[in-house]
């Protein structure tokens, strides 16, 4: 079970780092892009934030279930 927990913690870290990097890249891209492309970047930032929230919720749900049934 400890191997699963370590892999899960690794995935949580990679997910958070990946989403933070994606959002940072999109913010930088917004600064150098044309005004018409800013709304598209805002939508992508929103989608990345929603993905991060859903992904972290899944891992939290897993830990709750393991704590309850384990």
ABEGO torsion letter per residue (X at the ends): XAAAAAAAAAAAAAAAAAAAAAAAAAAAAAAABBAAAAAAAAAAAAAAAAAAAAAAAAAAAAAAAAAAAX
